[in-house]
Amino acid sequence: MIASEKEKLLERIDAALEEVRPHLAVDGGDVEVVDLTDENIVQVKWLGTCQNCSMSVMTMKADIEQALRNGVPEVRGEEAIKGWQA
């Protein structure tokens, strides 16, 4: 994938996640895009209270996955990255 194509996809991914972020923020959490793999798998990091929430797996399936499928159909999957540091 060309770098500019990846950047455009990452922008669209971030925009799609904007619909989920207000729901996460209510409980003091958020999600950050870490990377997009060559296989179009979005890697995310949970932030705030989402880091240790037992419902994060459900949120990933019900909210994150759905937002990405609707907004960025090129995405082939999602995964949470634990312990990632910038």
C-alpha positions as CSV (number, residue, x, y, z in Angstrom):
1,M,0.0,0.0,0.0
2,I,1.3,3.4,-0.9
3,A,2.0,5.7,2.1
4,S,-0.5,8.4,0.9
5,E,-3.2,5.7,0.4
6,K,-2.6,4.5,4.0
7,E,-2.7,8.0,5.3
8,K,-6.1,8.6,3.6
9,L,-7.4,5.3,5.0
10,L,-6.2,6.3,8.5
11,E,-8.0,9.6,8.2
12,R,-11.2,7.8,7.2
13,I,-10.8,5.3,10.1
14,D,-10.3,8.1,12.6
15,A,-13.4,9.9,11.2
16,A,-15.5,6.7,11.5
17,L,-14.4,6.3,15.1
18,E,-15.6,9.8,15.9
19,E,-19.2,8.4,16.1
20,V,-18.1,6.0,18.8
21,R,-15.9,8.3,20.9
22,P,-18.7,10.3,22.6
23,H,-20.1,7.0,24.0
24,L,-16.7,6.0,25.3
25,A,-16.1,9.5,26.7
26,V,-19.3,9.3,28.9
27,D,-17.5,6.6,30.9
28,G,-14.1,8.3,30.8
29,G,-12.6,6.3,28.0
30,D,-11.4,6.6,24.4
31,V,-9.8,4.7,21.6
32,E,-6.7,5.6,19.6
33,V,-5.6,4.2,16.2
34,V,-2.1,2.7,16.5
35,D,-1.6,1.4,13.0
36,L,-3.2,-0.1,9.9
37,T,-1.4,-3.3,8.8
38,D,-0.7,-4.2,5.2
39,E,-3.7,-6.6,5.5
40,N,-6.0,-3.7,6.4
41,I,-6.3,-4.7,10.1
42,V,-6.9,-1.7,12.3
43,Q,-4.8,-1.8,15.5
44,V,-6.3,0.3,18.3
45,K,-5.3,1.1,21.9
46,W,-7.9,1.6,24.6
47,L,-7.5,4.8,26.6
48,G,-8.8,5.9,30.0
49,T,-11.3,3.7,31.7
50,C,-11.6,1.5,28.6
51,Q,-8.1,0.1,29.2
52,N,-9.3,-2.1,32.0
53,C,-13.0,-2.4,31.2
54,S,-14.4,-5.9,31.0
55,M,-16.8,-4.7,28.3
56,S,-14.1,-3.6,25.9
57,V,-14.3,-6.8,23.9
58,M,-18.1,-6.2,23.5
59,T,-17.5,-2.6,22.6
60,M,-15.0,-3.6,20.0
61,K,-17.5,-5.9,18.3
62,A,-20.6,-3.9,18.7
63,D,-19.4,-0.3,18.2
64,I,-15.8,-0.1,16.8
65,E,-16.3,-2.9,14.3
66,Q,-19.6,-1.6,13.1
67,A,-18.4,2.0,12.8
68,L,-15.4,0.9,10.7
69,R,-17.5,-1.5,8.5
70,N,-19.9,1.4,7.8
71,G,-17.3,4.1,7.3
72,V,-14.3,2.2,5.8
73,P,-15.4,-1.0,4.1
74,E,-11.8,-1.6,3.1
75,V,-11.0,-2.5,6.7
76,R,-10.7,-6.3,7.1
77,G,-10.6,-6.5,10.9
78,E,-9.7,-4.8,14.2
79,E,-7.5,-5.7,17.1
80,A,-6.7,-4.1,20.4
81,I,-3.0,-3.6,21.2
82,K,-2.2,-3.9,24.9
83,G,0.8,-2.0,26.4
84,W,1.6,0.0,23.2
85,Q,3.6,3.0,23.9
86,A,4.2,5.9,21.5
